[in-house]
Amino acid sequence: MDRDEILVWISPKIGKNRRGRTKISLAGPVAAAATGTVRAIRLLAMQRLALFDLDNTLVDRSEAFRRWAVEFCADHELPDGALAWLIATDRDGAVPRDWFFGKVTERFELAAPAEETWRRYRRRMPELVSCRPEVLASLALLRDDGWRVAIVTNGQVDNQLGKIMRTGLDQCVDAWTVSGEVGIRKPAREIFEAAARGCGLDLLGGGWTIGDSPVLDVEGGRAAGLATLWVSRGKEWPAELAPPDRTVTDVVAAVQVPAGSRTVCAAERSRRQRADR
């Protein structure tokens, strides 16, 4: 029996609990063995909300940082090994920026204070970052299909908003939430709630969160009650964490997952309705 056949057998009943949240009860001969199917049923009742991470999900932050680091080394005539040190210390953007630029200032004995170097970095990075045309096109198609799309990102407003504007992402999403503006950082539930509100929705109806960080995006999204989609970028999932609902290597493939999940569930619902006639 394949998954489609299981969906017919278990006959999900969708209602509301005392808090007004969607409640799904199962009945049927294979309900106890339908763990994977429960996810599919959950998608059937899910609202069309997709919350995307920005850096290294929608835009190529790693390449932009490498280009910035090359320029920085040249401008300051830094010694051999400086580029490798900058990239390693940056940890793909995972460390706090104030800490990072403090270390840069200390290691290379810069005359300018760390805050000034950080400010120049934030001004330059939006000019270096890129978003592939196929990513923009995929987001546009998702919205054309009735999805509300938002960006949820940690970072300073000038840097992150600059990236959104310069890449054209502002024309392809309904809203964005930047931690530096709202004073809340991922993985806190509240920042996902803020992004949903920007789309005119809330988290009670569910949705997808899509990003490259196992902790900030996947763990944070799961705690917020969202389905989770990890953009792995070829990396291995941390063994100590519960796995995401779906994994893809590339954001273009990620964009196709929410739309595809709804298509599968709609087709199954239609088939069941015909069978009941």
TORKOL-4160 file (C-alpha; in steps of 0.2 Angstrom, whole numbers, padded with zeros to 4 digits, m for minus):
277
<pt num="1" X="0000" Y="0000" Z="0000"/>
<pt num="2" X="0008" Y="0017" Z="m0005"/>
<pt num="3" X="0005" Y="0033" Z="0004"/>
<pt num="4" X="m0010" Y="0039" Z="m0007"/>
<pt num="5" X="m0019" Y="0023" Z="m0003"/>
<pt num="6" X="m0015" Y="0025" Z="0015"/>
<pt num="7" X="m0023" Y="0043" Z="0014"/>
<pt num="8" X="m0039" Y="0036" Z="0008"/>
<pt num="9" X="m0040" Y="0022" Z="0022"/>
<pt num="10" X="m0037" Y="0033" Z="0037"/>
<pt num="11" X="m0051" Y="0046" Z="0034"/>
<pt num="12" X="m0044" Y="0062" Z="0043"/>
<pt num="13" X="m0056" Y="0072" Z="0053"/>
<pt num="14" X="m0051" Y="0091" Z="0054"/>
<pt num="15" X="m0059" Y="0102" Z="0068"/>
<pt num="16" X="m0054" Y="0114" Z="0081"/>
<pt num="17" X="m0048" Y="0112" Z="0099"/>
<pt num="18" X="m0053" Y="0123" Z="0113"/>
<pt num="19" X="m0039" Y="0136" Z="0109"/>
<pt num="20" X="m0046" Y="0137" Z="0091"/>
<pt num="21" X="m0031" Y="0128" Z="0083"/>
<pt num="22" X="m0033" Y="0115" Z="0070"/>
<pt num="23" X="m0035" Y="0097" Z="0077"/>
<pt num="24" X="m0033" Y="0082" Z="0066"/>
<pt num="25" X="m0040" Y="0065" Z="0072"/>
<pt num="26" X="m0037" Y="0049" Z="0063"/>
<pt num="27" X="m0047" Y="0033" Z="0062"/>
<pt num="28" X="m0045" Y="0017" Z="0051"/>
<pt num="29" X="m0036" Y="0001" Z="0050"/>
<pt num="30" X="m0019" Y="0008" Z="0047"/>
<pt num="31" X="m0019" Y="0024" Z="0057"/>
<pt num="32" X="m0006" Y="0018" Z="0070"/>
<pt num="33" X="0006" Y="0016" Z="0056"/>
<pt num="34" X="0003" Y="0032" Z="0046"/>
<pt num="35" X="0016" Y="0043" Z="0054"/>
<pt num="36" X="0022" Y="0049" Z="0037"/>
<pt num="37" X="0005" Y="0052" Z="0031"/>
<pt num="38" X="0000" Y="0063" Z="0046"/>
<pt num="39" X="0012" Y="0076" Z="0039"/>
<pt num="40" X="0003" Y="0075" Z="0022"/>
<pt num="41" X="m0014" Y="0078" Z="0030"/>
<pt num="42" X="m0007" Y="0092" Z="0040"/>
<pt num="43" X="m0002" Y="0101" Z="0024"/>
<pt num="44" X="m0020" Y="0099" Z="0018"/>
<pt num="45" X="m0026" Y="0110" Z="0031"/>
<pt num="46" X="m0011" Y="0122" Z="0030"/>
<pt num="47" X="m0013" Y="0140" Z="0025"/>
<pt num="48" X="m0002" Y="0147" Z="0010"/>
<pt num="49" X="0012" Y="0155" Z="0020"/>
<pt num="50" X="0030" Y="0153" Z="0016"/>
<pt num="51" X="0043" Y="0162" Z="0027"/>
<pt num="52" X="0061" Y="0162" Z="0019"/>
<pt num="53" X="0078" Y="0165" Z="0027"/>
<pt num="54" X="0088" Y="0178" Z="0017"/>
<pt num="55" X="0107" Y="0175" Z="0019"/>
<pt num="56" X="0113" Y="0159" Z="0010"/>
<pt num="57" X="0095" Y="0155" Z="0006"/>
<pt num="58" X="0088" Y="0168" Z="m0005"/>
<pt num="59" X="0105" Y="0177" Z="m0008"/>
<pt num="60" X="0122" Y="0171" Z="m0009"/>
<pt num="61" X="0130" Y="0178" Z="0007"/>
<pt num="62" X="0145" Y="0167" Z="0007"/>
<pt num="63" X="0151" Y="0173" Z="m0010"/>
<pt num="64" X="0147" Y="0191" Z="m0006"/>
<pt num="65" X="0157" Y="0190" Z="0010"/>
<pt num="66" X="0172" Y="0182" Z="0001"/>
<pt num="67" X="0172" Y="0196" Z="m0012"/>
<pt num="68" X="0171" Y="0209" Z="0003"/>
<pt num="69" X="0186" Y="0200" Z="0011"/>
<pt num="70" X="0197" Y="0201" Z="m0005"/>
<pt num="71" X="0194" Y="0219" Z="m0006"/>
<pt num="72" X="0197" Y="0222" Z="0013"/>
<pt num="73" X="0214" Y="0213" Z="0012"/>
<pt num="74" X="0219" Y="0223" Z="m0004"/>
<pt num="75" X="0213" Y="0240" Z="0004"/>
<pt num="76" X="0223" Y="0237" Z="0020"/>
<pt num="77" X="0238" Y="0228" Z="0012"/>
<pt num="78" X="0235" Y="0213" Z="0024"/>
<pt num="79" X="0248" Y="0199" Z="0024"/>
<pt num="80" X="0246" Y="0181" Z="0017"/>
<pt num="81" X="0234" Y="0171" Z="0026"/>
<pt num="82" X="0223" Y="0186" Z="0030"/>
<pt num="83" X="0209" Y="0181" Z="0018"/>
<pt num="84" X="0208" Y="0163" Z="0025"/>
<pt num="85" X="0208" Y="0169" Z="0042"/>
<pt num="86" X="0194" Y="0181" Z="0039"/>
<pt num="87" X="0183" Y="0168" Z="0030"/>
<pt num="88" X="0186" Y="0155" Z="0044"/>
<pt num="89" X="0183" Y="0168" Z="0058"/>
<pt num="90" X="0167" Y="0174" Z="0050"/>
<pt num="91" X="0160" Y="0156" Z="0051"/>
<pt num="92" X="0148" Y="0159" Z="0037"/>
<pt num="93" X="0140" Y="0173" Z="0046"/>
<pt num="94" X="0136" Y="0163" Z="0062"/>
<pt num="95" X="0146" Y="0174" Z="0074"/>
<pt num="96" X="0140" Y="0191" Z="0080"/>
<pt num="97" X="0146" Y="0205" Z="0069"/>
<pt num="98" X="0152" Y="0216" Z="0084"/>
<pt num="99" X="0163" Y="0202" Z="0090"/>
<pt num="100" X="0169" Y="0198" Z="0073"/>
<pt num="101" X="0175" Y="0216" Z="0069"/>
<pt num="102" X="0182" Y="0218" Z="0086"/>
<pt num="103" X="0193" Y="0203" Z="0082"/>
<pt num="104" X="0197" Y="0210" Z="0065"/>
<pt num="105" X="0203" Y="0226" Z="0072"/>
<pt num="106" X="0213" Y="0218" Z="0085"/>
<pt num="107" X="0222" Y="0205" Z="0074"/>
<pt num="108" X="0227" Y="0218" Z="0060"/>
<pt num="109" X="0229" Y="0233" Z="0072"/>
<pt num="110" X="0218" Y="0244" Z="0062"/>
<pt num="111" X="0217" Y="0262" Z="0065"/>
<pt num="112" X="0199" Y="0264" Z="0063"/>
<pt num="113" X="0188" Y="0258" Z="0077"/>
<pt num="114" X="0178" Y="0242" Z="0075"/>
<pt num="115" X="0161" Y="0251" Z="0074"/>
<pt num="116" X="0167" Y="0261" Z="0059"/>
<pt num="117" X="0174" Y="0245" Z="0050"/>
<pt num="118" X="0157" Y="0237" Z="0053"/>
<pt num="119" X="0148" Y="0252" Z="0046"/>
<pt num="120" X="0158" Y="0251" Z="0030"/>
<pt num="121" X="0155" Y="0233" Z="0029"/>
<pt num="122" X="0136" Y="0235" Z="0030"/>
<pt num="123" X="0137" Y="0248" Z="0017"/>
<pt num="124" X="0147" Y="0238" Z="0005"/>
<pt num="125" X="0139" Y="0220" Z="0007"/>
<pt num="126" X="0122" Y="0225" Z="m0002"/>
<pt num="127" X="0132" Y="0230" Z="m0017"/>
<pt num="128" X="0141" Y="0213" Z="m0018"/>
<pt num="129" X="0127" Y="0201" Z="m0014"/>
<pt num="130" X="0117" Y="0193" Z="m0028"/>
<pt num="131" X="0101" Y="0183" Z="m0030"/>
<pt num="132" X="0099" Y="0172" Z="m0045"/>
<pt num="133" X="0085" Y="0177" Z="m0058"/>
<pt num="134" X="0077" Y="0159" Z="m0056"/>
<pt num="135" X="0075" Y="0162" Z="m0038"/>
<pt num="136" X="0066" Y="0179" Z="m0041"/>
<pt num="137" X="0055" Y="0170" Z="m0054"/>
<pt num="138" X="0051" Y="0155" Z="m0042"/>
<pt num="139" X="0045" Y="0167" Z="m0029"/>
<pt num="140" X="0034" Y="0176" Z="m0041"/>
<pt num="141" X="0026" Y="0160" Z="m0047"/>
<pt num="142" X="0023" Y="0155" Z="m0029"/>
<pt num="143" X="0014" Y="0172" Z="m0025"/>
<pt num="144" X="0004" Y="0170" Z="m0042"/>
<pt num="145" X="m0002" Y="0153" Z="m0035"/>
<pt num="146" X="m0009" Y="0162" Z="m0020"/>
<pt num="147" X="0005" Y="0160" Z="m0007"/>
<pt num="148" X="0010" Y="0174" Z="0005"/>
<pt num="149" X="0028" Y="0175" Z="0005"/>
<pt num="150" X="0039" Y="0184" Z="0018"/>
<pt num="151" X="0058" Y="0186" Z="0022"/>
<pt num="152" X="0063" Y="0183" Z="0040"/>
<pt num="153" X="0082" Y="0188" Z="0044"/>
<pt num="154" X="0093" Y="0192" Z="0058"/>
<pt num="155" X="0105" Y="0207" Z="0055"/>
<pt num="156" X="0106" Y="0226" Z="0055"/>
<pt num="157" X="0092" Y="0235" Z="0045"/>
<pt num="158" X="0104" Y="0244" Z="0034"/>
<pt num="159" X="0113" Y="0229" Z="0028"/>
<pt num="160" X="0098" Y="0217" Z="0027"/>
<pt num="161" X="0086" Y="0229" Z="0019"/>
<pt num="162" X="0100" Y="0235" Z="0007"/>
<pt num="163" X="0101" Y="0217" Z="0001"/>
<pt num="164" X="0083" Y="0215" Z="m0001"/>
<pt num="165" X="0081" Y="0231" Z="m0011"/>
<pt num="166" X="0096" Y="0229" Z="m0022"/>
<pt num="167" X="0093" Y="0211" Z="m0027"/>
<pt num="168" X="0074" Y="0215" Z="m0032"/>
<pt num="169" X="0068" Y="0203" Z="m0018"/>
<pt num="170" X="0057" Y="0218" Z="m0012"/>
<pt num="171" X="0046" Y="0215" Z="m0028"/>
<pt num="172" X="0044" Y="0197" Z="m0025"/>
<pt num="173" X="0038" Y="0195" Z="m0007"/>
<pt num="174" X="0024" Y="0202" Z="0003"/>
<pt num="175" X="0034" Y="0207" Z="0018"/>
<pt num="176" X="0050" Y="0206" Z="0027"/>
<pt num="177" X="0055" Y="0206" Z="0046"/>
<pt num="178" X="0073" Y="0211" Z="0051"/>
<pt num="179" X="0079" Y="0207" Z="0068"/>
<pt num="180" X="0088" Y="0224" Z="0070"/>
<pt num="181" X="0071" Y="0233" Z="0067"/>
<pt num="182" X="0059" Y="0223" Z="0078"/>
<pt num="183" X="0072" Y="0219" Z="0092"/>
<pt num="184" X="0069" Y="0200" Z="0091"/>
<pt num="185" X="0081" Y="0187" Z="0083"/>
<pt num="186" X="0078" Y="0170" Z="0076"/>
<pt num="187" X="0075" Y="0157" Z="0083"/>
<pt num="188" X="0062" Y="0166" Z="0094"/>
<pt num="189" X="0044" Y="0162" Z="0089"/>
<pt num="190" X="0040" Y="0181" Z="0090"/>
<pt num="191" X="0050" Y="0185" Z="0074"/>
<pt num="192" X="0040" Y="0172" Z="0064"/>
<pt num="193" X="0024" Y="0179" Z="0071"/>
<pt num="194" X="0029" Y="0196" Z="0065"/>
<pt num="195" X="0033" Y="0190" Z="0048"/>
<pt num="196" X="0016" Y="0181" Z="0047"/>
<pt num="197" X="0007" Y="0197" Z="0053"/>
<pt num="198" X="0016" Y="0207" Z="0039"/>
<pt num="199" X="0007" Y="0195" Z="0027"/>
<pt num="200" X="m0010" Y="0198" Z="0035"/>
<pt num="201" X="m0009" Y="0181" Z="0043"/>
<pt num="202" X="m0005" Y="0172" Z="0060"/>
<pt num="203" X="0004" Y="0156" Z="0064"/>
<pt num="204" X="m0012" Y="0147" Z="0069"/>
<pt num="205" X="m0015" Y="0141" Z="0052"/>
<pt num="206" X="0003" Y="0135" Z="0050"/>
<pt num="207" X="0014" Y="0137" Z="0035"/>
<pt num="208" X="0032" Y="0133" Z="0029"/>
<pt num="209" X="0049" Y="0140" Z="0035"/>
<pt num="210" X="0063" Y="0138" Z="0023"/>
<pt num="211" X="0081" Y="0142" Z="0027"/>
<pt num="212" X="0099" Y="0135" Z="0029"/>
<pt num="213" X="0102" Y="0136" Z="0048"/>
<pt num="214" X="0097" Y="0120" Z="0057"/>
<pt num="215" X="0095" Y="0130" Z="0073"/>
<pt num="216" X="0088" Y="0147" Z="0068"/>
<pt num="217" X="0077" Y="0142" Z="0054"/>
<pt num="218" X="0072" Y="0123" Z="0056"/>
<pt num="219" X="0072" Y="0122" Z="0075"/>
<pt num="220" X="0065" Y="0140" Z="0077"/>
<pt num="221" X="0051" Y="0136" Z="0064"/>
<pt num="222" X="0047" Y="0120" Z="0071"/>
<pt num="223" X="0045" Y="0128" Z="0089"/>
<pt num="224" X="0033" Y="0141" Z="0080"/>
<pt num="225" X="0022" Y="0127" Z="0074"/>
<pt num="226" X="0028" Y="0128" Z="0056"/>
<pt num="227" X="0033" Y="0114" Z="0043"/>
<pt num="228" X="0051" Y="0115" Z="0041"/>
<pt num="229" X="0062" Y="0115" Z="0025"/>
<pt num="230" X="0080" Y="0114" Z="0026"/>
<pt num="231" X="0091" Y="0121" Z="0012"/>
<pt num="232" X="0107" Y="0110" Z="0015"/>
<pt num="233" X="0119" Y="0118" Z="0003"/>
<pt num="234" X="0127" Y="0101" Z="0002"/>
<pt num="235" X="0130" Y="0099" Z="0021"/>
<pt num="236" X="0125" Y="0085" Z="0033"/>
<pt num="237" X="0111" Y="0087" Z="0045"/>
<pt num="238" X="0117" Y="0088" Z="0063"/>
<pt num="239" X="0114" Y="0071" Z="0071"/>
<pt num="240" X="0109" Y="0078" Z="0088"/>
<pt num="241" X="0094" Y="0088" Z="0081"/>
<pt num="242" X="0077" Y="0081" Z="0075"/>
<pt num="243" X="0077" Y="0081" Z="0056"/>
<pt num="244" X="0067" Y="0094" Z="0046"/>
<pt num="245" X="0051" Y="0089" Z="0037"/>
<pt num="246" X="0060" Y="0091" Z="0020"/>
<pt num="247" X="0077" Y="0094" Z="0014"/>
<pt num="248" X="0083" Y="0101" Z="m0002"/>
<pt num="249" X="0101" Y="0107" Z="m0008"/>
<pt num="250" X="0095" Y="0123" Z="m0017"/>
<pt num="251" X="0083" Y="0137" Z="m0014"/>
<pt num="252" X="0074" Y="0135" Z="m0031"/>
<pt num="253" X="0070" Y="0117" Z="m0027"/>
<pt num="254" X="0064" Y="0124" Z="m0010"/>
<pt num="255" X="0052" Y="0136" Z="m0018"/>
<pt num="256" X="0044" Y="0121" Z="m0027"/>
<pt num="257" X="0040" Y="0111" Z="m0011"/>
<pt num="258" X="0026" Y="0122" Z="m0003"/>
<pt num="259" X="0017" Y="0123" Z="m0020"/>
<pt num="260" X="0020" Y="0105" Z="m0023"/>
<pt num="261" X="0014" Y="0099" Z="m0006"/>
<pt num="262" X="m0003" Y="0108" Z="m0009"/>
<pt num="263" X="m0005" Y="0101" Z="m0026"/>
<pt num="264" X="m0003" Y="0083" Z="m0020"/>
<pt num="265" X="m0015" Y="0086" Z="m0005"/>
<pt num="266" X="m0028" Y="0095" Z="m0017"/>
<pt num="267" X="m0027" Y="0080" Z="m0029"/>
<pt num="268" X="m0029" Y="0067" Z="m0015"/>
<pt num="269" X="m0044" Y="0077" Z="m0008"/>
<pt num="270" X="m0052" Y="0078" Z="m0025"/>
<pt num="271" X="m0050" Y="0059" Z="m0027"/>
<pt num="272" X="m0058" Y="0055" Z="m0011"/>
<pt num="273" X="m0073" Y="0066" Z="m0014"/>
<pt num="274" X="m0076" Y="0057" Z="m0031"/>
<pt num="275" X="m0074" Y="0040" Z="m0022"/>
<pt num="276" X="m0088" Y="0046" Z="m0009"/>
<pt num="277" X="m0101" Y="0050" Z="m0023"/>
